[in-house]
Amino acid sequence: MKMNAMDWIAWILVIIGGLNWGLVGFFDYNLVDSLLSEGSTLAMVVYDLVGISALYLLLMVGKMKK
């Protein structure tokens, strides 16, 4: 299956989210909050996009099985 631009964006955002959670878990350091101000609207948008990307990829996995 060839990946389109939306697939790549979703993968990049999920990787960013995963790395951020790894930093939180291992070092108690939230990179997104550090870069965008804790609780800012922009930080919340990043978190929302990461979550939507994860849901998108879950749907894509379901389509790939068929």
Residue pairs with C-beta under 8 A, 6 or more apart in sequence:
1 64
3 11
6 56
7 60
9 53
10 53
10 54
10 56
10 57
10 60
11 53
11 57
13 49
13 50
13 53
14 50
14 53
14 54
14 57
16 32
16 46
16 50
17 47
17 50
17 51
17 53
17 54
19 31
20 30
20 31
20 32
23 29
23 30
23 31
24 30
30 38
32 43
32 46
32 47
33 39
33 43
36 42
36 43
36 46
37 43
